[in-house]
Amino acid sequence: MSNRAFALLYLLCLAVCVGAVYGARAARAARPDASSPEPLERVAVAIPPKPEGALEQALGDPDAEGTRYDETSCDRYEGDFRDVCYHALARQRAPRDLGGGLLACDQVKRRRLRQECQADVAELHVPTDLEAARGVCPSIPTRKWRDQCFFGIAMALVQIDPRQALASCDSAGIWLDFCRHDVLGEVSVFDLDMVLEVCAREEGDLLTRKTCWHGIGKYIGRIDLPRAFSACERVPLGPQNLYRENCMHGTGWAAGERFGDAGLSHCRAAGAFEDSCRLGVAFQIERSQSDMAVDICRSVRRTDLRDHCLAWVSR
């Protein structure tokens, strides 16, 4: 099997898996009915962050050296292999050639992958022409991928204009809370003061407010756990300590992501919020080590958090 064929087979399998994850996460992220009363839950996590761009990582940096795609090579394939090849070609073109990227997307036969392709092209074109990139999103017919398009644009703006990135989340629809979580989390790594100021505005419902603080711990913790714990100490306690708990949960998530169950040893630095940190570790590793996650939940001392942890990892 040639290197190109192997790459396309790998991308095809990954695209199917990531698509399934996105569908499940979209269902989880459905926003509560604004007319219903808002319960003040003590649980630490608001929503888990969206998948970390597995498909994007597999397709690679469009500017990087490596496999290059063109219409001739893509037309040698059939069915899903052809679709994935054209998706890769679209991403390859997108940074410099928006129209060419979208033309490649038009060759993708499978509707879901075609719309994902269009969203990817828009996101990758942001550094070249923001308004042109934004103009792609309304043309995507399915709400899921139309909203994802705006989400991707917000993420692409983080390093360019953090406040504009956050404002772009307002167009992210079903991904609003995911978008704010990820944008503010990434910004907190280089401008914590801005994020603390934004979260202190108390914008949105309780879910939105909890999510705001969670991203601080998760994103800083991915780089520097002691720094993340220090950042969480700057987070206000909030109602029933929920805001500080969310930040510590996010730091635990990062510890689990980096060190697996060994990340628990870092949770001692959370002090009175160690249980919230332990929940973060359990929630993160549940996806790959469900039995270990259950054991971690059972070690949580606080009854309400222990019960919630067990319910989450056993769902």
C-alpha positions in Angstrom: 0.0 0.0 0.0 1.4 3.4 -0.9 2.0 6.1 1.7 -0.8 8.2 0.2 -3.2 5.4 0.3 -2.3 4.5 3.9 -2.7 8.1 4.9 -6.2 8.3 3.3 -7.2 5.1 5.0 -6.1 6.5 8.4 -7.8 9.8 7.8 -11.1 8.0 6.7 -11.2 6.0 9.9 -10.4 9.0 12.0 -13.0 11.1 10.3 -15.7 8.6 11.1 -14.6 8.3 14.8 -14.3 12.1 15.3 -17.7 12.6 13.6 -19.3 10.2 16.1 -17.7 12.0 19.0 -18.9 15.4 17.7 -22.5 14.0 17.5 -22.4 12.7 21.0 -20.9 15.9 22.4 -23.5 18.1 20.5 -26.2 16.2 22.3 -24.5 16.7 25.7 -24.0 20.4 25.0 -27.7 21.2 24.3 -28.5 24.3 26.2 -31.2 24.2 28.9 -34.7 25.6 28.2 -34.5 29.2 29.2 -38.1 29.0 30.6 -37.2 26.2 33.1 -35.8 27.0 36.6 -32.0 26.9 36.8 -30.9 24.5 39.6 -27.8 25.5 41.5 -25.9 22.2 41.2 -22.7 21.7 43.2 -21.0 19.6 40.6 -17.8 21.0 39.4 -17.8 20.5 35.6 -20.2 22.3 33.4 -19.4 20.6 30.1 -16.4 18.7 28.8 -14.3 20.6 26.2 -14.8 19.7 22.6 -12.5 17.1 21.0 -9.0 18.4 20.5 -9.0 18.6 16.7 -7.9 15.0 16.1 -9.0 15.2 12.5 -7.1 18.5 12.0 -3.9 17.0 13.6 -4.1 14.0 11.3 -4.6 16.1 8.2 -1.7 18.1 9.3 -0.5 21.7 8.9 -1.4 22.9 5.4 2.0 24.7 5.2 4.0 21.7 6.4 6.1 19.6 4.1 4.8 16.1 3.4 2.0 14.6 1.4 0.6 17.0 -1.2 -2.8 16.5 -2.8 -4.3 17.4 -6.2 -7.4 16.6 -8.2 -5.6 14.0 -10.3 -4.5 12.0 -7.3 -7.9 12.4 -5.5 -9.8 11.2 -8.6 -7.9 7.9 -8.5 -9.9 7.0 -5.4 -13.6 6.2 -5.0 -16.2 6.7 -2.3 -15.0 7.8 1.1 -11.3 7.6 0.1 -12.0 10.2 -2.6 -13.9 12.4 -0.1 -11.1 12.4 2.4 -8.5 13.2 -0.2 -10.5 16.2 -1.4 -11.0 17.3 2.2 -7.2 17.2 2.6 -6.8 19.1 -0.6 -9.2 21.8 0.5 -7.3 22.3 3.8 -4.0 22.4 1.8 -5.4 25.3 -0.3 -7.4 27.1 2.4 -4.9 29.5 4.0 -4.1 31.3 0.7 -6.9 30.3 -1.7 -10.4 30.4 -0.1 -12.2 29.8 -3.4 -9.9 26.9 -4.4 -10.4 25.3 -1.0 -14.2 25.6 -1.3 -14.1 24.1 -4.8 -12.3 21.1 -3.4 -15.0 20.8 -0.7 -17.6 20.8 -3.5 -16.1 17.5 -4.7 -16.7 15.8 -1.4 -19.8 13.7 -1.9 -20.7 12.8 1.6 -22.8 15.7 3.0 -21.5 15.7 6.5 -17.9 15.6 5.5 -18.5 18.3 2.8 -19.9 20.7 5.4 -17.1 19.9 7.8 -14.7 20.6 5.0 -16.3 24.1 4.4 -16.0 24.9 8.1 -12.3 23.9 8.1 -11.5 26.0 5.1 -13.1 29.1 6.7 -11.1 28.6 9.9 -7.8 28.2 8.1 -8.4 31.3 6.0 -8.9 33.6 9.0 -5.4 35.0 9.1 -5.6 35.9 5.4 -9.1 37.5 5.3 -11.3 37.4 8.3 -14.4 38.8 6.6 -14.2 36.4 3.7 -13.8 33.5 6.1 -16.8 34.6 8.0 -18.8 34.8 4.8 -18.5 31.0 4.4 -20.3 30.1 7.5 -23.9 31.2 6.7 -23.8 29.2 3.5 -23.4 25.9 5.4 -26.9 24.4 5.5 -26.7 22.3 8.6 -26.8 24.1 11.9 -24.2 21.8 13.5 -21.5 22.6 11.0 -22.6 26.2 10.5 -22.2 26.8 14.2 -18.9 24.8 14.2 -17.7 27.2 11.4 -18.1 30.2 13.6 -16.5 28.3 16.5 -13.5 27.5 14.4 -13.2 31.2 13.4 -13.2 32.2 17.0 -10.4 29.8 17.8 -8.4 31.0 14.9 -8.7 34.6 16.3 -7.3 33.8 19.7 -3.7 34.7 19.0 -4.7 37.6 16.6 -7.4 39.4 18.7 -8.6 37.7 21.9 -11.6 40.0 22.5 -12.8 39.6 18.9 -12.3 35.8 19.3 -14.6 35.9 22.3 -17.2 38.0 20.5 -17.2 35.5 17.7 -18.4 32.9 20.1 -21.8 34.7 20.1 -22.4 33.2 16.6 -21.4 29.7 17.6 -25.0 28.6 18.5 -25.0 25.1 19.9 -21.3 25.4 20.5 -21.5 28.6 22.5 -20.4 27.2 25.8 -17.7 25.1 24.2 -16.5 28.1 22.3 -16.2 30.4 25.4 -14.6 27.6 27.4 -11.9 27.0 24.7 -11.3 30.6 23.7 -11.0 31.9 27.3 -9.0 28.9 28.3 -6.4 29.5 25.5 -6.4 33.3 26.3 -5.8 32.6 30.0 -2.4 31.1 29.1 -1.1 34.5 28.0 -3.6 37.0 29.5 -5.1 35.7 32.7 -6.1 39.2 33.8 -8.4 39.6 30.8 -10.1 36.2 31.4 -10.6 36.9 35.0 -12.2 40.2 34.1 -14.5 38.6 31.5 -15.6 35.8 33.8 -16.3 38.2 36.6 -19.0 39.8 34.5 -21.3 36.9 35.4 -22.6 36.6 31.8 -25.2 34.0 30.9 -26.7 31.2 32.8 -25.0 29.1 35.5 -23.7 26.7 32.9 -22.0 29.5 31.0 -20.6 31.0 34.2 -19.2 27.7 35.4 -17.6 26.9 32.1 -15.9 30.3 32.0 -13.8 29.4 35.1 -13.2 25.8 34.1 -11.1 26.6 31.0 -8.6 28.6 33.1 -7.5 25.5 35.0 -7.6 23.2 32.0 -5.6 25.3 29.5 -3.0 26.6 31.9 -2.7 23.2 33.5 -1.8 21.7 30.1 1.4 23.7 30.2 2.2 24.3 33.9 0.2 22.7 36.7 1.6 24.8 39.6 0.8 27.9 37.6 -2.8 26.6 37.1 -3.3 26.0 40.8 -2.1 29.6 41.4 -4.4 30.9 38.8 -7.4 29.1 40.4 -6.5 30.8 43.7 -7.4 34.1 42.0 -10.8 32.8 40.9 -13.7 33.9 43.2 -15.4 31.2 45.2 -18.8 32.0 43.6 -22.1 30.5 44.8 -21.4 27.4 46.9 -17.8 27.6 45.9 -18.7 26.6 42.3 -16.4 28.9 40.5 -13.2 27.9 42.3 -14.3 24.2 42.1 -14.7 24.5 38.3 -11.2 25.9 37.9 -9.7 23.2 40.1 -11.7 20.6 38.1 -10.2 21.9 34.9 -6.7 21.7 36.4 -7.4 18.1 37.4 -8.6 17.4 33.8 -5.2 18.7 32.5 -3.4 16.6 35.1 -5.2 13.5 33.9 -4.6 14.4 30.3 -0.8 14.8 30.9 -0.2 12.0 33.5 -3.2 9.7 33.5 -4.1 8.5 37.0 -0.7 9.6 38.2 -2.1 13.1 37.9 -3.9 12.5 41.2 -0.7 13.3 43.1 -0.8 16.8 41.8 -4.3 17.4 43.2 -2.9 17.8 46.7 -1.9 21.3 45.6 -5.6 22.1 45.4 -5.9 22.1 49.1 -9.5 22.3 50.2 -10.5 21.7 46.6 -8.6 18.4 46.1 -11.8 16.5 45.6 -12.8 18.8 42.7 -9.4 18.2 41.2 -9.7 14.5 41.6 -13.0 14.6 39.7 -11.2 16.4 36.9 -8.7 13.5 36.6 -11.5 10.9 36.7 -13.6 12.7 34.1 -10.6 13.0 31.7 -9.3 9.4 32.0 -12.8 7.9 31.9 -12.6 7.9 28.1 -9.7 5.4 28.1 -9.6 3.9 31.6 -13.1 3.6 32.8 -12.3 1.2 35.7 -9.6 3.4 37.0 -12.0 6.4 36.8 -14.5 4.5 38.9 -11.8 3.8 41.5 -10.8 7.5 41.6 -14.4 8.5 42.1 -14.7 6.1 45.0 -11.7 7.8 46.7 -13.4 11.3 46.6 -14.2 12.2 50.2 -17.1 14.6 49.7 -20.3 12.7 49.3 -22.0 14.9 46.8 -19.0 15.0 44.5 -18.4 11.3 44.9 -21.9 10.5 43.9 -21.8 12.8 40.9 -18.4 11.4 39.8 -19.7 7.8 39.9 -22.8 8.7 38.0 -20.7 10.4 35.3 -18.2 7.7 34.8 -20.8 4.9 34.9 -23.3 6.5 32.5 
